[in-house]
Amino acid sequence: MISATNLMRFVYSLVCYLIGVGSLIYFIVFVNDLFLTKTVNSIVEVDSMLFAISINVFAISLFGVQHSVMARASFKRWLSRYIHPSMERSTYVLFTALAIGAMCYLWVPFGSVVWHIESEVAVSVVRALALFGWGFLLLATFLINHFELFGLSQTFNPLRGAAAPEKCFKTTGLYKVVRHPIQTGVLIGMWAVPLSTVSHVFFSVGMTLYIFVGLYFEEKDLIKEFGSTYLDYMRRVKRLIPFVA
């Protein structure tokens, strides 16, 4: 018989999952200048460049602090004192989604055009490259367990009476090429745009810097968890760009 408590936890995780996927789609169309009335490249008049930059630094920092602090083991232990451990990952996904939404909503587009590709063929190539990046990201999530990454497995397993699988270190598919293919996909998708303003460059540079800072702390945690296994992996496989870095 299905426990009502377990069912409620799963419903909570499912809602968080849908919100998380929605925020990722919002991020993609925002940064790739698609469909929305306001994107990172919107041309608007800004009364104060200093004000725009200050708000934008705050927006990126809001996402960066949330995404990094909530990923730390010490924060997870603290949070699990107030919610069931199976809901911790879903809560992280929820707050990440809210941070992404807030970052894009608060963003103040500014500045002139930095580059503008006019050739239809070249635009199609760049758009295809961006699509490849986002597809690269999506595939990477499934290679390590998409539903566990987004917090669904943690509440679905108890619902069907299955024990949580033991943590193991896997390097399949894209993870044999780069250590962090999800972030590689973000970088490709974020930078591959046919039109870029100063605002887009500022946004992309800020997010790129955060990715490198975030990975520094993430890999420290992975070394603690997997020890020499992960250190050997670091020696064999580049972080983000195959054969380069």
C-alpha positions as CSV (number, residue, x, y, z in Angstrom):
1,M,0.0,0.0,0.0
2,I,1.3,3.5,-0.9
3,S,2.0,5.7,2.0
4,A,0.2,9.1,1.9
5,T,3.4,10.7,3.2
6,N,5.5,9.2,0.5
7,L,3.0,10.2,-2.1
8,M,3.0,13.8,-0.9
9,R,6.7,13.9,-1.0
10,F,6.7,12.6,-4.6
11,V,4.1,15.2,-5.6
12,Y,6.3,17.9,-4.1
13,S,9.3,16.6,-6.0
14,L,7.3,16.4,-9.3
15,V,6.1,20.0,-8.9
16,C,9.7,21.1,-8.2
17,Y,10.9,19.1,-11.2
18,L,8.4,20.9,-13.5
19,I,9.3,24.3,-12.1
20,G,13.0,23.4,-12.6
21,V,12.5,22.4,-16.2
22,G,10.4,25.5,-16.8
23,S,13.1,27.7,-15.4
24,L,15.7,26.1,-17.7
25,I,13.6,26.7,-20.7
26,Y,13.1,30.3,-19.6
27,F,16.9,30.7,-19.2
28,I,17.5,29.3,-22.7
29,V,15.0,31.6,-24.5
30,F,16.2,34.6,-22.4
31,V,19.9,34.2,-23.2
32,N,19.3,33.1,-26.8
33,D,17.1,36.1,-27.5
34,L,14.0,34.1,-28.4
35,F,10.2,34.7,-28.2
36,L,10.2,36.8,-25.0
37,T,9.4,40.5,-25.0
38,K,12.4,41.1,-22.7
39,T,15.6,39.1,-23.3
40,V,19.3,39.7,-22.4
41,N,19.7,41.5,-25.8
42,S,16.6,43.8,-25.6
43,I,17.5,47.3,-26.7
44,V,16.2,49.7,-24.0
45,E,17.1,53.1,-22.8
46,V,18.9,53.1,-19.5
47,D,19.0,56.3,-17.4
48,S,22.0,55.1,-15.4
49,M,24.6,52.6,-16.6
50,L,25.9,52.3,-13.1
51,F,22.4,51.3,-11.9
52,A,22.0,48.8,-14.6
53,I,25.4,47.2,-13.9
54,S,24.7,47.1,-10.1
55,I,21.3,45.4,-10.6
56,N,22.8,42.9,-13.0
57,V,25.7,42.1,-10.7
58,F,23.2,41.5,-7.9
59,A,21.1,39.3,-10.2
60,I,24.0,37.0,-11.1
61,S,25.2,37.0,-7.5
62,L,21.8,36.0,-6.3
63,F,21.9,32.9,-8.5
64,G,25.6,32.2,-7.8
65,V,25.2,32.3,-4.0
66,Q,22.0,30.2,-4.0
67,H,23.4,27.6,-6.4
68,S,26.7,27.2,-4.5
69,V,25.6,27.5,-0.9
70,M,22.7,25.1,-1.2
71,A,25.0,22.5,-2.9
72,R,27.4,22.3,0.0
73,A,27.2,19.2,2.3
74,S,27.0,21.4,5.4
75,F,23.9,23.2,4.1
76,K,22.3,19.9,3.1
77,R,22.8,18.5,6.6
78,W,21.3,21.7,8.1
79,L,18.3,21.6,5.7
80,S,17.6,17.9,6.4
81,R,17.0,18.8,10.0
82,Y,13.8,20.6,8.8
83,I,12.7,18.5,5.8
84,H,12.9,14.8,5.0
85,P,16.2,14.0,3.4
86,S,14.5,12.6,0.3
87,M,13.1,16.1,-0.4
88,E,16.4,17.9,-0.1
89,R,17.4,17.7,-3.8
90,S,13.9,18.7,-4.9
91,T,14.1,21.8,-2.7
92,Y,17.5,22.6,-4.2
93,V,16.0,22.4,-7.7
94,L,13.1,24.6,-6.6
95,F,15.3,27.3,-5.2
96,T,17.6,27.1,-8.2
97,A,14.6,27.6,-10.5
98,L,13.5,30.6,-8.4
99,A,17.0,32.1,-8.6
100,I,17.2,31.6,-12.3
101,G,13.8,33.2,-12.8
102,A,14.7,36.1,-10.5
103,M,18.0,36.6,-12.3
104,C,16.4,36.8,-15.7
105,Y,13.5,38.9,-14.5
106,L,15.7,41.5,-12.7
107,W,18.2,41.7,-15.5
108,V,18.5,45.2,-17.0
109,P,19.5,45.0,-20.7
110,F,22.0,47.7,-21.6
111,G,24.6,48.7,-24.1
112,S,25.1,48.7,-27.9
113,V,25.5,45.8,-30.3
114,V,28.9,44.0,-30.0
115,W,28.4,41.6,-32.9
116,H,25.6,40.9,-35.4
117,I,25.8,38.1,-37.9
118,E,23.7,39.0,-40.9
119,S,24.3,36.0,-43.2
120,E,21.3,33.7,-43.1
121,V,23.5,30.7,-43.5
122,A,25.8,31.8,-40.7
123,V,22.9,32.6,-38.4
124,S,21.5,29.1,-39.0
125,V,25.0,27.6,-38.2
126,V,25.2,29.6,-34.9
127,R,21.6,28.7,-33.9
128,A,22.4,25.0,-34.6
129,L,25.5,25.3,-32.5
130,A,23.5,26.7,-29.6
131,L,20.9,23.9,-30.1
132,F,23.8,21.4,-29.9
133,G,25.0,23.0,-26.7
134,W,21.6,22.6,-25.0
135,G,21.2,19.1,-26.3
136,F,24.7,18.3,-25.0
137,L,23.5,19.5,-21.6
138,L,20.3,17.4,-21.7
139,L,22.1,14.3,-22.8
140,A,24.6,14.7,-20.0
141,T,21.9,14.8,-17.4
142,F,20.5,11.5,-18.6
143,L,24.0,9.9,-18.6
144,I,24.3,10.4,-14.8
145,N,20.6,9.9,-14.0
146,H,18.4,12.8,-15.0
147,F,15.7,12.1,-12.5
148,E,18.0,11.8,-9.6
149,L,19.7,15.0,-10.6
150,F,16.4,16.8,-10.5
151,G,15.2,15.1,-7.3
152,L,12.5,12.8,-8.5
153,S,14.2,9.4,-7.9
154,Q,14.8,10.3,-4.2
155,T,11.0,10.4,-3.5
156,F,9.8,7.9,-6.2
157,N,11.9,5.0,-4.9
158,P,10.3,5.0,-1.4
159,L,6.9,5.3,-3.2
160,R,7.5,2.0,-4.9
161,G,9.2,0.4,-2.0
162,A,12.7,0.4,-3.5
163,A,15.8,1.2,-1.7
164,A,17.9,4.2,-2.8
165,P,20.8,3.0,-5.0
166,E,24.3,3.3,-3.5
167,K,26.3,6.3,-4.7
168,C,28.9,5.3,-7.2
169,F,31.3,7.2,-9.4
170,K,30.4,6.8,-13.1
171,T,32.2,8.2,-16.2
172,T,30.1,7.1,-19.2
173,G,29.6,8.7,-22.6
174,L,30.3,12.5,-22.5
175,Y,31.9,12.1,-19.1
176,K,34.8,10.4,-20.7
177,V,35.3,13.5,-22.9
178,V,34.9,16.3,-20.3
179,R,34.4,16.1,-16.5
180,H,31.5,18.6,-16.6
181,P,29.5,18.3,-19.8
182,I,26.4,20.0,-18.3
183,Q,28.4,23.2,-17.9
184,T,30.1,22.7,-21.3
185,G,26.6,22.6,-22.8
186,V,25.6,25.8,-21.0
187,L,28.7,27.6,-22.2
188,I,28.1,26.6,-25.8
189,G,24.4,27.4,-25.7
190,M,25.0,30.7,-24.0
191,W,27.7,32.1,-26.2
192,A,26.5,30.8,-29.6
193,V,24.2,33.7,-30.5
194,P,24.0,35.6,-33.9
195,L,23.3,38.9,-32.1
196,S,25.1,40.1,-29.0
197,T,24.9,43.3,-27.1
198,V,27.1,44.5,-24.3
199,S,24.4,43.2,-22.0
200,H,24.7,39.7,-23.4
201,V,28.5,39.8,-23.1
202,F,28.3,41.0,-19.5
203,F,25.7,38.3,-18.7
204,S,27.7,35.5,-20.4
205,V,31.1,36.6,-18.8
206,G,29.4,36.7,-15.4
207,M,27.9,33.3,-15.8
208,T,31.1,31.9,-17.2
209,L,33.1,33.2,-14.2
210,Y,30.5,31.7,-11.9
211,I,30.7,28.3,-13.6
212,F,34.5,28.2,-13.0
213,V,34.1,29.3,-9.4
214,G,31.3,26.8,-8.8
215,L,33.2,23.9,-10.3
216,Y,36.2,24.7,-8.1
217,F,34.1,24.1,-5.0
218,E,32.2,21.2,-6.5
219,E,35.4,19.4,-7.3
220,K,36.7,19.9,-3.8
221,D,33.5,18.1,-2.6
222,L,34.0,15.3,-5.2
223,I,37.6,14.8,-4.1
224,K,36.4,14.5,-0.5
225,E,33.7,12.0,-1.5
226,F,35.6,9.8,-4.0
227,G,39.3,10.5,-3.1
228,S,42.0,9.1,-5.4
229,T,39.4,7.9,-7.8
230,Y,38.3,11.4,-8.7
231,L,41.9,12.8,-8.6
232,D,42.8,10.2,-11.2
233,Y,39.8,11.2,-13.2
234,M,40.9,14.8,-13.1
235,R,44.3,13.8,-14.4
236,R,42.9,11.9,-17.3
237,V,39.9,14.1,-18.4
238,K,39.8,17.8,-19.0
239,R,37.3,19.9,-17.1
240,L,35.2,21.6,-19.8
241,I,36.9,21.6,-23.2
242,P,38.3,18.3,-24.6
243,F,42.1,18.2,-24.7
244,V,42.3,21.9,-23.7
245,A,41.0,22.8,-20.2
